[in-house]
Amino acid sequence: MEGKIEQSVPASHADNLLPHIHYSYSVGGNSYSSTLEVPDSIDPSKEYTARYLGKFPAGAKVRVYYDPEQPTHSTLEPGVGGDWMIFALGVLAVIFAILALFFSN
């Protein structure tokens, strides 16, 4: 589904340096809008914010992913952050531990 970036503004220390990216889209003749949710696992910085503002500038056409059962639930980046990151970090920790044991002998 195509949508449009309505607002893309830099963040401040007051809001933990997270960028504010607001977008709109239509499904079945109904208009919706939402704000890009940044994963909790992200450690925001000025560079992070600048990258997202460049990726989603105001006025840009974007692909919106939404739940067909609940069109109000949407995102611009499916699968970013979330539970998969915990799994990936766990796998990396196990690999590191095995390598540490292997090389310690």
C-alpha positions as CSV (number, residue, x, y, z in Angstrom):
1,M,0.0,0.0,0.0
2,E,1.4,3.4,-0.9
3,G,1.4,6.1,1.7
4,K,2.9,9.6,2.2
5,I,5.2,11.0,4.8
6,E,3.3,13.9,6.3
7,Q,5.9,15.1,8.8
8,S,9.6,14.2,9.3
9,V,11.2,16.3,12.0
10,P,14.4,15.9,14.1
11,A,14.3,14.9,17.7
12,S,15.4,16.5,20.8
13,H,16.9,15.4,24.1
14,A,13.4,15.9,25.6
15,D,12.1,13.0,23.6
16,N,15.2,10.7,23.8
17,L,16.5,11.8,20.4
18,L,13.9,9.7,18.5
19,P,12.9,11.1,15.1
20,H,9.2,12.0,14.6
21,I,7.9,10.5,11.3
22,H,4.2,10.8,10.7
23,Y,2.6,9.1,7.7
24,S,-0.8,8.7,6.1
25,Y,-2.3,6.0,3.9
26,S,-5.7,4.8,2.6
27,V,-7.3,1.4,2.7
28,G,-10.7,0.6,1.2
29,G,-11.5,4.3,0.8
30,N,-10.7,5.1,4.5
31,S,-7.9,7.4,5.4
32,Y,-5.5,6.5,8.2
33,S,-2.4,8.0,9.7
34,S,0.3,6.8,12.1
35,T,3.7,7.5,13.5
36,L,6.7,5.3,12.8
37,E,7.5,3.4,15.9
38,V,11.2,3.1,16.7
39,P,12.2,-0.3,18.3
40,D,13.0,-0.1,22.0
41,S,16.3,-1.9,21.3
42,I,17.6,1.1,19.4
43,D,20.0,3.5,21.1
44,P,19.1,6.8,19.5
45,S,21.7,9.3,18.4
46,K,21.9,12.3,16.1
47,E,23.3,10.1,13.4
48,Y,20.4,7.6,13.8
49,T,17.9,10.4,13.6
50,A,19.6,11.9,10.5
51,R,19.5,8.5,8.8
52,Y,15.8,8.1,9.4
53,L,15.0,11.7,8.3
54,G,16.9,11.0,5.1
55,K,15.2,7.7,4.6
56,F,11.7,9.2,5.2
57,P,11.7,12.9,4.2
58,A,8.4,14.9,4.4
59,G,6.3,14.5,1.2
60,A,7.9,11.2,0.1
61,K,5.8,8.3,-1.2
62,V,6.4,5.2,1.0
63,R,5.3,1.7,1.2
64,V,3.0,1.1,4.2
65,Y,2.5,-2.3,5.6
66,Y,-0.8,-2.8,7.5
67,D,-2.9,-5.5,9.1
68,P,-5.8,-6.3,6.7
69,E,-7.9,-7.2,9.8
70,Q,-7.1,-3.9,11.5
71,P,-5.9,-1.3,9.0
72,T,-5.2,1.1,11.8
73,H,-2.2,-1.1,12.7
74,S,0.6,-0.2,10.3
75,T,4.3,0.3,9.9
76,L,6.9,1.4,7.4
77,E,9.4,-1.2,8.4
78,P,8.0,-4.7,9.1
79,G,10.2,-6.9,11.2
80,V,12.5,-4.2,12.5
81,G,13.4,-4.7,16.2
82,G,11.3,-6.9,18.3
83,D,11.8,-10.5,19.4
84,W,14.0,-11.6,16.6
85,M,16.8,-9.3,17.9
86,I,16.7,-11.1,21.3
87,F,17.1,-14.4,19.5
88,A,19.9,-13.1,17.3
89,L,21.8,-11.8,20.4
90,G,21.3,-15.1,22.2
91,V,22.7,-17.0,19.2
92,L,25.7,-14.7,19.0
93,A,26.4,-15.1,22.8
94,V,26.3,-18.9,22.4
95,I,28.7,-18.9,19.5
96,F,31.0,-16.6,21.4
97,A,31.0,-18.9,24.4
98,I,31.7,-21.9,22.3
99,L,34.6,-20.2,20.6
100,A,35.9,-19.0,23.9
101,L,35.9,-22.5,25.3
102,F,37.5,-23.9,22.2
103,F,40.4,-21.5,22.2
104,S,40.9,-21.5,26.0
105,N,42.3,-25.1,25.9
